[in-house]
Amino acid sequence: MSFMDEDFLLNTKTSQRLYHGFAEHMPIVDYHCHVSPKEIAEDISYENLTQAWLYGDHYKWRLMRADGADESEVTGNAPDKDKFMRYARTLPKAAGNPLYHWTHLELKRYFDCSLVLNPQNAQRIWEECNGKLSGELSVKKIIAKSNVEVICTTDDPVDDLKWHKETAADAGFKTRVYPAMRPDKALNIEKDGFQDYINSLGQAGGVSINTLEDLFSALENRMDYFDKAGCRLSDHALDYCFCRPDKKAAAFAFERALKGEKPSREEIQSYKTELLMFLARNYLSRGWVMQLHFGAMRNANSAMAKLLGSDTGYDCISAKDSSAGLVRLLDAIASDGGLPKLIVYSVNPNDNIMIDAAIGCFQDSSFPGKIQHGSAWWFNDTRTGILEHLKTSAAVGVLGNFIGMLTDSRSFLSYPRHEYFRRILCGYIGGLMEKGEYPCDMDAAGEMVKDISYNNAVNYFGF
């Protein structure tokens, strides 16, 4: 078997048949990512591979820092070519890291380049790829080449969605680009800048916000606005899960925050709980999907985070227990009018079995797999992490209802992560069939693979 050939990660004949016969050519629904809608609308082109590959990619930044790269070669003012060459020096040491596989999949799929990235080949790869970027691979062409049917970006409630509207007006571009609302700044009452943000939200929502009810009205107006632009899901980033419903305490906390005071920990939790419950009611009435991400410890290296800002590669995994908080929050929402479709993600792999067990308590007949354990996220987005996620989801739930992969990326060259996931999925199901743990019914297994790769997401979100 040669390096990353057509049967990469497909170690049995059955898994090869499943992937090549069912998964390989399915379109992509990328329902959670952080790409720029402005860059899509403007169909930007890149001057070189560093701009397309390394700008904003904190996965690669962490890898380069771990190899001792100077920060000037990572996020600093070193020439773009020097940054690329530094990455080329790092990558050969990264055996077993998903970046090794992602990098070479991207070289193959976008640049028809089968060279191994190392210092010896770096100059040739730099020249060949830059030539294609300048002539053949604008953002919209990359998306089309990737067979991406739907992209859901991540957008603040105050966003005017100008770029989504411009993209929708381009009749020649077939990919649908929808907003996904992420109201974290309205949720994070304890953060600096909260008062200024609430003023901005009030202006966007056409409401003078002085009370908690005013905030609710402004958010309802923005949800209406997003809904008209095709929004079908929201997202919430929590440090950990908790549940402390108390509307009186929530209102008091909000009023204190608007005065520049710092609410107590209990008041903050009541405010966030009440706001999440309010939002969940509205998502349910609109048919939106609610996403909850938790388990990350943000800006662990405070000095570097202060220097470079958030989302620059200084987050890690928190071991704080969210099990009781998650269950109580889901129970509170379910008792307060009902749960919307909801996806739960934790960056802590120890939470896998907890999440699968918890969501099983809240499934109902309104939709198969209504409450989802979201795909292996962030530090779990590895061969091992994806496989462990599939195993626990299968052991405790119904694997065939899983809505599959997303990129969670800021890079337009990240779509081969869907291929990576599909190969691992077919390897897992094919392995069950080879071991006699699932019937050797290729049609039934193939339909399940197609559903997890694409169909389930389309049906779940209503795209």
Secondary structure, 3 states (H helix, E strand, C coil): CCCCCCCCCCCCHHHHHHHHHHHCCCCEEECCCCCCHHHHHCCCCCCCHHHHHCCCCHHHHHHHHHCCCCHHHCCCCCCHHHHHHHHHHHHHHCCCCHHHHHHHHHHHHHHCCCCCCCCCCHHHHHHHHHHHHHHCCCHHHHHHHCCEEEEECCECCCCCCHHHHHHHCCCCCCCEEECCECCHHHHCCCCCCHHHHHHHHHHHHCCCCCCHHHHHHHHHHHHHHHHHCCCCEECEEECCCCCCCCHHHHHHHHHHHHCCCCCCHHHHHHHHHHHHHHHHHHHHHHCCEEEEEECEECCCCHHHHHHHCCCCCCCEECCCCCHHHHHHHHHHHHHCCCCCEEEEEECCHHHHHHHHHHHCCCCCCCCCCCEEECCCCHHHCCHHHHHHHHHHHHHHCCHHHCCCCCCCCCCCCCCHHHHHHHHHHHHHHHHHHHCCCCCCCHHHHHHHHHHHHHHHHHHHHCC
